[in-house]
Amino acid sequence: MSAPYARTVMTGKDPARGGAGPGAAGSPDGGSPDGGSPDGGSPDGGSPDGGSPDGGSPDGGSSDGGSPAGPGMRADGHRRALAAAGLGAACISASAVLIKLAGTGTATAAFYRCFLALPALAVLAVAEQRRRGPRRPRARAGAFAAGVFLAVDLVLWNHAIADVGAGVATVLGNLQVLFVTGVAWLVLRERPDRRFLLALPVVMTGVVLVSGLAGAGTGGSHPLGGIVYGAGTSLAYTAFLLILRQTSVGTPHVAGPLADATAGAALGSLLLGLAFGGLQLDVPWHSLRWLLVVSVTSQTLGWLLITSSLPGLPAAVSSLLLLLQPVAAMGLAAVVLGERPSLPQAAGAVLVCGGVLAATRTTGRRPQPDRQAPAGA
């Protein structure tokens, strides 16, 4: 957690969510989740504003104590991070359609998409460790904990849909962008650009429209409980994103943090599925093959791209880019499933894309802390 339309596509009118992870629903699989150390610092030694523990800059500065990169190199690094995050969001948005084709329940899809991705991620992580050295145990534990939050996000999202319907739950589940922005500002001291703040309500309006909520009833029977579950979904996804980001800051490793987070999500989904029901281990080949595609396109390729971009982007911008998932999922569902978007949904897609474009174009550098560190610190 979690993407609006992506989640709606996965669930349809069924109370059980059919997606998992940040790509399945934009919590969304979308989805859904990283809250660094209590003081905002990186669990592996990185500074809270994204600085490298060895003095390097994640957006292009020298990591060996040399002179920092110039503005041109930093701008290039920022553009590369934006491109990686955008492509990653497109990859994980496909999981909504793929999971619907698989026809399994939420717990089953969540477990298998992570479990099937582990072998490839483990091989990549081992190769990465041989080239770049081992990661700190604290960083590995943090990434694993991030995955557990993702599993929690998926379970809460499922309950939110049952209680308030897919439309309202979609909006509630994507409040993560507000929580991430607030935590990044207050705790990590990443002050968002003013135009980012102006673009944010435009994007959230687009999310409401894309979710299909406009002009439709909630379809839920327990509004209060659904609101609690939906807010919990956003909080869990916020924790996933921030913890994963903090464990990736100050280190060149990408596959390692993602492999640990995926292992945590797989174990969390397994335990929660066994505890609350809905987990089906005996999956027919027709469903398993689609889940295998999800594990490759979303959990492996998509999240490798997103994980690689997290240290080079402000936390608020990263979370905002993930709201492109519902738009991409809506287009893919129209092509593959023949689900034509309504006029309000199309208008919402325009608002989301326009708002994200405006926010990313006006946030051309990492935000500076509210207070500058003293010289020589």
C-alpha positions in Angstrom: 0.0 0.0 0.0 -1.7 0.8 -2.4 -3.3 2.7 -6.2 -6.8 3.7 -6.5 -8.1 2.2 -9.7 -5.6 -0.6 -9.5 -7.2 -1.7 -6.3 -10.7 -1.3 -7.6 -9.9 -3.4 -10.6 -8.5 -6.1 -8.4 -11.5 -6.3 -6.2 -14.4 -5.3 -8.5 -17.5 -5.6 -6.5 -16.1 -8.4 -4.4 -15.2 -7.4 -0.8 -12.1 -9.5 -1.0 -9.2 -7.6 -2.5 -7.5 -9.4 -5.2 -4.2 -7.7 -5.3 -1.1 -7.4 -3.1 1.7 -5.2 -2.6 2.5 -1.8 -3.8 1.9 -2.7 -7.4 -1.4 -4.6 -7.0 -3.3 -1.8 -5.5 -1.2 1.2 -5.3 -1.1 0.5 -1.5 -2.3 0.5 -3.0 0.2 -2.7 -5.0 0.4 -0.1 -4.5 1.2 -0.9 -3.1 1.1 -1.3 0.1 5.4 0.1 3.2 9.3 2.2 6.1 9.8 4.3 8.8 13.4 4.7 9.5 15.0 4.9 12.9 13.1 6.8 15.7 15.2 9.9 15.2 14.7 10.0 11.5 18.1 8.7 10.6 18.8 5.9 8.3 18.9 2.5 10.0 22.1 1.7 8.1 23.8 5.0 9.0 22.5 7.3 6.3 21.6 10.8 7.3 17.9 11.7 7.5 18.1 14.0 4.5 19.4 11.3 2.2 23.1 12.0 2.7 25.6 9.1 2.4 27.2 8.0 5.7 30.6 8.3 4.1 30.0 11.8 3.0 28.7 11.1 -0.4 25.5 12.4 -1.9 22.9 9.9 -3.1 22.0 12.2 -6.0 25.4 12.4 -7.5 27.9 13.4 -4.8 31.2 11.7 -4.4 31.0 8.6 -2.1 34.8 8.3 -1.6 35.4 11.7 -0.1 36.1 13.5 -3.4 34.6 16.7 -4.5 30.8 16.7 -4.8 29.1 16.4 -8.1 28.1 19.6 -9.9 24.6 20.8 -10.4 24.4 19.2 -13.8 25.2 15.8 -12.5 22.8 16.2 -9.6 20.1 17.2 -12.1 20.8 14.2 -14.2 20.6 11.9 -11.2 17.3 13.5 -10.2 15.9 12.9 -13.7 17.1 9.3 -13.7 15.4 8.7 -10.3 12.2 10.2 -11.6 12.3 8.0 -14.7 13.0 4.9 -12.6 10.1 5.7 -10.2 7.7 6.3 -13.1 8.6 3.1 -14.9 8.4 1.2 -11.6 4.9 2.6 -10.9 3.9 1.5 -14.4 5.2 -2.0 -13.8 3.5 -2.5 -10.5 0.2 -1.1 -11.9 0.0 -4.2 -14.1 -0.4 -6.4 -11.1 -4.0 -5.3 -10.7 -5.0 -6.7 -14.0 -2.8 -9.8 -13.7 -4.2 -10.7 -10.3 -7.7 -10.4 -11.5 -6.8 -12.8 -14.3 -5.3 -15.2 -11.7 -8.7 -15.2 -9.9 -7.3 -15.8 -6.4 -8.0 -14.2 -3.1 -6.1 -11.4 -1.4 -4.0 -13.5 1.0 -3.2 -16.0 -1.7 -2.1 -13.4 -4.2 -0.1 -11.5 -1.6 1.8 -14.6 -0.5 2.5 -16.0 -3.9 3.6 -12.8 -5.6 6.2 -12.4 -2.9 7.1 -16.0 -2.5 7.6 -16.6 -6.2 9.8 -13.4 -6.5 12.2 -14.5 -3.7 14.5 -16.9 -5.8 15.3 -14.3 -8.4 15.7 -11.5 -5.8 17.9 -13.8 -3.7 20.3 -14.5 -6.6 20.5 -10.8 -7.4 21.1 -9.9 -3.8 23.9 -12.4 -3.4 25.6 -11.2 -6.6 25.1 -7.6 -5.4 26.7 -8.4 -2.1 29.8 -9.9 -3.8 30.3 -6.7 -5.8 29.4 -4.1 -3.2 30.0 -5.8 0.2 27.6 -6.9 2.9 24.8 -4.7 4.4 24.5 -3.9 8.0 22.3 -6.2 10.1 20.2 -3.2 11.2 19.5 -2.2 7.6 18.5 -5.8 6.8 16.2 -6.0 9.8 14.6 -2.6 8.8 13.9 -3.8 5.2 12.3 -7.0 6.6 10.1 -5.0 8.9 9.1 -2.8 5.9 7.8 -6.0 4.2 5.8 -6.9 7.3 4.1 -3.5 7.1 3.2 -4.2 3.5 1.5 -7.5 4.5 -0.5 -5.6 7.2 -1.5 -3.0 4.6 -3.0 -5.7 2.4 -5.0 -7.2 5.2 -6.4 -3.9 6.4 -7.2 -2.9 2.8 -9.3 -6.0 2.4 -11.4 -5.2 5.5 -11.8 -1.5 4.3 -13.3 -2.7 1.0 -15.7 -4.9 2.8 -16.9 -2.2 5.2 -17.1 1.0 3.0 -16.7 -0.3 -0.6 -13.9 0.0 -3.1 -14.4 3.6 -4.0 -14.1 5.1 -0.5 -11.4 2.5 0.5 -9.4 3.5 -2.5 -9.3 7.1 -1.5 -8.6 6.3 2.2 -5.8 3.9 1.1 -4.1 6.5 -0.9 -3.9 9.1 1.9 -0.4 7.7 2.3 0.9 10.6 0.2 -0.3 13.0 2.9 1.2 10.9 5.7 4.5 10.5 3.9 4.7 14.2 3.2 4.0 15.1 6.8 6.5 12.6 8.2 9.2 13.7 5.7 8.6 17.3 6.6 8.4 17.0 10.4 10.7 14.1 11.1 13.2 14.0 8.2 13.1 17.8 7.7 12.4 17.4 4.0 10.4 20.6 3.3 8.2 20.1 0.2 8.3 22.6 -2.6 5.4 25.2 -2.4 4.2 24.1 -5.9 4.3 20.5 -4.8 1.8 21.5 -2.0 -0.3 23.3 -4.6 -0.3 20.2 -6.9 -1.2 17.8 -4.1 -4.9 18.6 -3.8 -5.2 18.5 -7.6 -3.8 14.9 -7.6 -6.0 13.8 -4.7 -9.0 15.1 -6.5 -7.9 13.0 -9.5 -7.6 10.0 -7.2 -11.2 10.4 -6.1 -12.4 10.6 -9.6 -10.3 7.7 -10.9 -11.5 5.5 -8.0 -15.1 5.7 -9.4 -16.4 7.2 -6.1 -17.9 10.2 -7.8 -21.6 9.6 -8.5 -21.6 6.2 -6.8 -22.7 5.0 -3.4 -20.1 3.7 -0.9 -21.6 0.2 -1.0 -20.4 -0.4 2.6 -22.3 -1.4 5.7 -19.8 -0.3 8.4 -18.6 3.2 7.6 -16.8 3.8 10.9 -14.9 0.6 10.8 -14.1 1.0 7.1 -12.6 4.5 7.8 -10.4 3.0 10.5 -9.3 0.2 8.3 -8.7 2.6 5.4 -6.6 5.0 7.5 -4.7 2.0 8.9 -4.0 0.9 5.3 -2.4 4.3 4.5 -0.4 4.3 7.7 1.0 0.8 7.1 1.9 1.7 3.5 3.5 4.9 4.7 5.6 2.8 7.1 6.6 0.5 4.2 7.7 3.3 1.9 9.6 5.2 4.5 11.4 2.3 6.1 12.4 0.9 2.7 13.6 4.3 1.7 15.7 4.8 4.8 17.3 1.3 4.6 18.3 2.2 1.0 19.8 5.6 1.7 23.6 5.7 1.9 24.1 2.3 0.3 24.5 1.2 -3.3 22.5 -1.9 -2.7 19.1 -2.2 -4.4 18.3 -6.0 -4.7 19.3 -6.7 -1.1 16.8 -4.3 0.6 14.0 -5.4 -1.8 14.8 -9.1 -1.2 14.6 -8.6 2.6 11.4 -6.6 2.3 9.8 -9.2 0.0 10.7 -12.0 2.5 9.0 -10.0 5.2 5.9 -9.5 3.1 5.8 -13.2 2.2 6.1 -14.3 5.8 3.6 -11.7 7.0 1.1 -12.6 4.3 1.4 -16.3 5.2 0.9 -15.8 8.9 -1.9 -13.3 8.5 -3.6 -15.5 5.9 -3.4 -18.5 8.2 -4.7 -16.4 11.2 -7.6 -14.7 9.4 -8.3 -17.1 6.7 -8.4 -16.7 2.9 -5.0 -18.3 2.2 -5.1 -21.0 -0.5 -1.8 -22.9 -0.9 -3.1 -25.3 -3.5 -3.3 -23.0 -6.5 -4.2 -24.3 -10.0 -1.6 -23.8 -12.8 -3.9 -21.3 -14.6 -3.8 -19.0 -11.6 -0.2 -19.7 -10.7 1.2 -18.7 -14.0 -0.5 -15.2 -13.7 0.9 -14.9 -10.2 4.3 -15.8 -11.6 4.0 -13.0 -14.1 3.1 -10.6 -11.2 6.1 -11.7 -9.3 8.4 -10.8 -12.2 6.8 -7.6 -13.5 5.7 -6.1 -10.3 7.5 -7.5 -7.2 10.9 -7.9 -9.0 11.3 -5.5 -11.9 8.8 -2.8 -10.7 10.1 -2.6 -7.2 13.7 -2.8 -8.2 13.2 0.4 -10.2 11.3 2.1 -7.4 13.8 1.0 -4.7 16.7 2.3 -6.8 14.9 5.7 -7.1 14.0 6.2 -3.4 17.3 7.5 -2.1 17.5 10.1 -4.9 14.1 11.6 -4.5 12.3 13.5 -1.7 10.0 11.1 0.1 6.9 13.2 -0.7 7.7 13.1 -4.5 8.2 9.3 -4.3 4.9 8.7 -2.8 3.2 11.1 -5.2 4.7 9.3 -8.2 3.1 6.1 -7.0 -0.3 7.6 -7.6 0.4 7.2 -11.3 -0.5 3.5 -10.7 -4.3 3.9 -11.0 -3.9 5.8 -14.2 -1.7 3.1 -15.8 -3.9 0.3 -14.4 -7.0 2.0 -15.8 -5.5 2.1 -19.3 -4.3 -1.5 -19.1 -7.7 -2.7 -17.9 -9.3 -1.0 -20.8 -7.0 -2.8 -23.3 -6.8 -6.2 -21.6 -10.1 -6.6 -19.8 -12.3 -4.3 -21.9 -13.2 -2.2 -18.9 -13.8 1.3 -20.3 -13.3 4.2 -17.9 -16.1 6.6 -17.4 -15.8 10.3 -18.2 -15.1 11.3 -14.6 -12.4 8.6 -14.4 -10.8 9.9 -17.5 -10.9 13.4 -16.1 -9.3 12.1 -12.9 -6.5 10.5 -14.9 -5.7 13.9 -16.5 -5.7 15.6 -13.1 -3.4 12.9 -11.6 -0.9 13.0 -14.5 -1.0 16.8 -14.7 -0.5 17.2 -11.0 2.3 14.8 -10.8 4.0 16.4 -13.8 3.7 19.8 -12.2 5.0 18.6 -8.9 8.0 16.8 -10.3 9.0 19.5 -12.7 9.0 22.1 -10.0 10.9 19.9 -7.5 14.1 19.8 -9.4 16.3 19.1 -6.4 16.2 17.3 -3.1 14.5 19.5 -0.4 16.9 21.1 2.1 16.5 20.7 5.8 14.7 23.4 7.7 17.9 24.2 9.5 21.3 23.9 7.9 24.0 21.9 9.6 26.9 23.9 11.0 30.0 24.1 8.8 32.3 21.2 9.2 29.6 19.0 10.8 
